[in-house]
Amino acid sequence: MFSTLAIVITLLLLIFFAYRGYSVLILAPIMATLAVLLSGDFLNSIPAYTDVFMGALSGFLLKFFPIFLLGSLFGHLMADSGAATAIDRF
C-alpha cells in the first residue's frame, strides 16, 4: 500500500516540478529513485538492477556501440566537410 502511495507522491512531484519549468530528463531519475526509497523495497530491488538490467544493458551496448560510434563519426565528417550544408541548400 505504501509503495503505491510513494509512486503517486513522486508522480505528483514530477508533474509539479515539470510545470515549474524544471527539466524532466533530470527530474525523472531523481523521482524514480525517491519512489524506490520511499516504498521501502530498496534492498529487494537491488538484484533486479545488478542481475537483469546490467546484463541487458551490457549486451545492448556491445551490439550497438559500433553503430552509434560510426554514426557519430559520419555526422561529424558531414558537418566538417560542408556536405551537410550542401545537402541543405540543395
N, C-alpha and C positions, 0 to 999 in steps of 0.2 A: 504494500500500500504506500509506504513512504517513498519507494523508488519511483512510483508513478507521480507522486506529488513533486519529487525532485525534478523530474523531466518537465512537468508543467511549469514549475517555477523558472527553470533555466530557459525554457522556450519563451516565456513571457519577458524575461530579462533580455533575451536576444532580440525580440521584437522591439522592446522599448529602446534599447541602445541603437538598433538599426534605424529607427525613426529619428533618433537624435543625431544621426549622421556618422556614426562610427562604422568602420569597415566590417562587413560581415565575414570577410576572409580571415580576419583576426579574431572576431568575436566567436565564430562557430567552434573552433577547437577549444577556446577558453571555456565556453559554456558547456561543451561536451565533457570536459574534464571536471567542471564543477558539478555536473549532474552525476557523474560516477562517484565523486567524493561524497556528495550529499546522500546518495542512495545507500551507502554503507556496504556495497558489494565490490569495493575496490580490490580486496585480496582475492575474491573469487574470479575477477575478470582479468587478472594479470596473465594467466596461462593462455587465454584467448588471444592476447596481443603477441605474446612471445612465441607461441607454437603455430597458430594458424595465420595470423596477419603477417608476421615477419617472413615466414616461409613463402607465402604467396607473393609478398612484395619483392623479395629477392628473386624469385622466379620471373616475375614481370620485368624487373629491371634487367635481368640477364638476357631476356629475349628481345626487349625493345630498346635498350640503350644505344646500340649502334644506329638504329633508325633515327632516334632523336638527335644523336650527335651529328650524323651526316646531314640531316635536315637543317640543323643549325648552321653547319659549315656552308651548306649550299645557299641558305638565305643570306649569310654574311658575304659570301662571294658575289651574289647577285647585287647586293647593295653597294659593295665596294667597286665593282666593275662598271656600274651605271646601267646594267641590264634591266634592273627593276624600274628605273626612271624611263628608259626607252620603251619598255612594255606599257608603262602607264601613259606615256604620251601617245603611243600608237592607238 
